[in-house]
Amino acid sequence: ASTNRNPNSSRFGRFVKMVFTAEQTLVGGELETYLLEKSRVVRQNKGERNFHSLHMMLAERRELDLGGEGGRFRCMPTKASLAAATNNRGGGGPEMAIPQ
């Protein structure tokens, strides 16, 4: 995704919990990965963009036989943002391939 503060913003976060004794000795910890801002799928602030994977998938919509234009729905990217996302990430490529 792209935000006003970060053009290559990740929607994943990590919560790190560190456990200390009364003597300030580290005795344990946990790392939890979670998804941030689920609402960004359907609504973005002005100047922000949806998930990169959505842009890349729509940039290759003809090859994937998806049809239509991306900009016809509010949550879908515009032609300009499709081009920017594809250029920023080098296209969908094999790592973005949808299994047949």
C-alpha positions in Angstrom: 0.0 0.0 0.0 1.0 3.6 -0.3 0.3 6.2 2.4 1.0 9.9 2.5 4.0 9.2 4.8 5.3 6.0 3.3 5.1 5.2 -0.5 5.8 1.5 0.2 3.9 0.9 3.4 3.5 -2.7 4.7 0.1 -3.7 6.2 1.7 -6.2 8.5 3.1 -5.4 12.0 4.9 -7.1 14.8 4.1 -6.9 18.5 7.2 -7.7 20.6 6.5 -8.6 24.3 9.6 -8.8 26.5 9.4 -10.3 30.0 11.8 -9.2 32.7 12.5 -10.2 36.3 12.4 -7.7 39.2 16.2 -7.5 38.7 15.7 -6.4 35.1 16.9 -9.7 33.6 15.3 -10.7 30.4 13.7 -14.1 30.8 11.4 -14.4 27.8 9.4 -12.8 25.1 6.9 -13.3 22.4 6.6 -12.0 18.8 3.2 -11.7 17.2 2.6 -10.8 13.6 -0.7 -9.2 12.7 -2.5 -7.5 9.9 -2.9 -3.7 10.2 -5.7 -1.5 8.9 -8.0 -4.0 7.3 -10.3 -1.0 6.5 -7.8 0.1 3.9 -9.1 -2.5 1.5 -12.3 -0.6 1.0 -11.3 3.0 1.8 -8.1 5.0 1.4 -7.4 8.6 2.5 -6.7 11.2 -0.2 -3.3 10.5 -1.8 -3.1 7.0 -0.5 -3.2 3.7 -2.4 -4.5 0.2 -1.7 -2.4 -3.0 -1.4 0.4 -3.5 -4.0 -0.9 -7.0 -4.7 -4.3 -5.6 -5.8 -2.6 -3.1 -8.1 -0.4 -5.8 -9.6 -3.2 -8.3 -10.1 -5.4 -5.6 -11.8 -2.4 -4.5 -14.0 -2.4 -8.1 -15.3 -6.2 -8.5 -15.5 -6.2 -9.3 -19.2 -3.7 -12.2 -18.8 -5.8 -13.4 -15.8 -9.0 -13.0 -17.7 -10.5 -10.6 -15.1 -11.8 -8.0 -17.6 -13.0 -4.5 -16.9 -11.1 -1.4 -15.9 -9.6 -1.0 -12.4 -10.9 2.5 -11.7 -14.6 1.7 -12.0 -14.9 0.9 -8.3 -13.9 3.2 -5.5 -11.6 0.6 -3.8 -9.9 -0.3 -7.1 -6.8 1.6 -8.3 -6.8 4.1 -11.1 -4.7 3.5 -14.3 -2.0 5.9 -13.1 -1.7 4.1 -9.7 -1.7 0.7 -11.5 1.3 1.9 -13.6 3.1 3.3 -10.5 2.6 0.1 -8.5 3.8 -2.1 -11.4 6.8 0.2 -12.0 7.7 0.3 -8.3 7.6 -3.4 -7.8 8.7 -4.6 -11.3 5.3 -6.1 -12.2 3.6 -9.1 -10.7 6.0 -11.8 -11.9 6.0 -15.3 -10.7 5.8 -14.4 -7.1 2.4 -12.9 -7.7 1.1 -15.7 -9.9 -2.3 -17.1 -9.3 -2.4 -20.9 -9.3 -4.4 -22.4 -12.2 
